[in-house]
Amino acid sequence: MPRQGPGFPGAFTVVKVGGSLVADRDRLRRVLSSLADGEDGPVAIVPGGGALADAVRTTQTALGFSGSSSFGVDRGSQ
C-alpha cells in the first residue's frame, strides 16, 4: 500500500514494466488489470527493458548521444 498522509502528500506507487513482462501478453494484462482497479492507490508505470530499452538505445545512437549520457537506462542485456 502506498504511504499516504501529511508526510506523503500525493504519494503513489511506481511500477517498472520490463521486457520480460512485455513479452508475456497474458501476464502483462493480469498485472495491468490488477493495477487499474485502484485498490493500491495511484500508480505510475515506467516502461523499460527488452525491446523498449533497445528502442531507446537506437534512438540515442541516431541522435548522437554517448553511452554516459544514458544513465538510468537498463543495460543488463548488454
Beta strands, then each sheet from edge to edge (+ up, - down):
strand 1: 13-17
strand 2: 43-47
sheet 1: 1+ 2+
end
